[in-house]
Amino acid sequence: MLETYYKHYQLYQYITTEKQDEERTKLKLDIEPLSSSPSAFSTGIPVEKWEYDRDISAIEKAERERRDNRTVKRIIAERQANKDIQLSFQKFEDRANYLTEENIADLIADAARAYVTVFKDKLVESIEESRENLEYKLVKAARGPPPKSAKISNGRIRSPRK
């Protein structure tokens, strides 16, 4: 104690001999009343369980958004595919009166190309969706199982027995 006193002797002297200005801090703090009475501690959940539920909710929300985006993309792709198929048939509607063997072969080739392209796009889409579903399941599994909840009784937390 004396060591500190000697180091700061002039500070102590200044504080004790000089009249200090009074400082008052004013702070306005709005307090909102609770809309309902708070829940009892016994109805609460452990922090680990709450964090687990929060993480799983975030993962599931991201998965729902991904699915919704994929559904929108799928609808747009299907509409475009239908337009492409119809376009291949519309080329030959004007020549319906004078179809030749060569025109029919071109019609069949264009239609087949359009259908194969649509099938290929759907297959790629299906593979990508399966990959994303597996990634989602992997992320969810990497989070691990939910923690065993501790029981709260008489204000004391009791961990589950192992």
N, C-alpha and C positions, 0 to 999 in steps of 0.2 A: 504494500500500500504506500509506504513512504517513497518507494522508487517512482511511482506514478506521480506522487505529490511534488517531488523535486523536479521532475521533468516538465511539469506543467504549472510551476509556481506562479509565473506571470499571468497565466490564464485565470487561475484561482483568485489571484489578487485583483485582477480587473473585474471579475464577476462579483466579488464580495464588496468591493469599494465603490464601484460606479453604479449609478442608478440605471437600471435596464428599462427599455421601452416595453410596454405590455403589448403582446401580440395576441390577437384573437382571430381564430380561423372560423369563418362562417361557411357553413355547408348546407345547402338545401337538399333534402333527401325525400323523394316521394315514396311513400310506402303504400302499396296496393293491398287491400284486404283480400284474404283468400275467399274464393267463391264457395268453397266447401271446406269442411273440416279435414285436416290432414289424416292420412291413413296411419294406422298403427304400425310400429316397426315389425310386428309379427307377420304382417301381410306383405312385407318387402321381399325382394329377391336379392341374392348375393351378387356382388359386383361382377364376378366371373360369368355368371349366367346372363346378366344384363348385357355384358360386352359380347358374349356369344350370340345372343338374340339380335343385337344391333348389327353385328358383322353378317350374320346369315340373312337378315332383312335387306341389307345393302347388296349382298350377292344376288338375292332373288329379285330385287328391284332392277338391277342391271340386266338380269336374264330376261325379265318381262319386257324391258325396253328393247333388247336385242331381238326378241321374238316378234315384237310389234314392227320393228324396222324391217325384219326379214319378210313378214307378211305383206307389208306395203311393197317391197321390192318384188315379191313374187307376183302380186296382182299386176303391177306395171309390166313385168316381163311377160305374163300371160296375155295381156292386152296387145303388146307389141308383137308377140308370136302370132296371135290371131290375125293381126293386120298383115304380117308378112305372108301368111298362108293365103289369105284372101287376095292379096296383091298378085301372087303367082297365078291364081285362077282368073283374075280380072284381065290379065294380059291377053288371054285367049277368048274372052267373051265376045269381043268385037269380030273375031274370025270364026265364030261358031258356024256360019253358013258354008265355009270352004275349009273344013278341017282335012288336013292331009296326014299321011303317015308320019311325016317329019314334024308337023305341028303337034300331033298327039304325043310323039316321043319327047318333044321339048316340054310339053305340059306335064307329062309324067315325071320327067327329070326335075323340073322346077318344084313341083309339089313334093316330090320325095326329098329334095334338098331342104325345102322349108321344114318338113316334118322331122327330118334327121337333125337339123339345127335346133329345133325346139326340144327334141328329145335329149340332145347333148346338153343344152343349157339347163334343162330340168335335172339331169343326172349330176351335173357339176354343182348345182344348187343343193341337191340332196346330200351330196358328199360334204359340202361346206357346212351345211346345217348339222350333220352328224358330228363333224369335227368340233363345232362350237358347242354342241350339247355335251360332248365328252369333256371339253375344257371346263365347262360350267360345273359338271359333276366332279371333276378333279379339284377345282378351286374349293368347292363346297366340302369335299372329303379332306382336303388339306387343312381346313379349319379344325378338323377333328370332331369327335363326338361332343355332345353338350356336357358341360361339367355337372358332376353330381351335386345336387343342391344341398346346401347345409340347412339344417332345421333350426329355427329360432324359437326358443321357448324361455319365458321368464327373463327376456332381455339378454340371454346368452346364446351365442351361435355354437351349435353342435355340428361338427363335420360328420358325414356318414362314415360308418365303420368300414374298414378295409378288410 
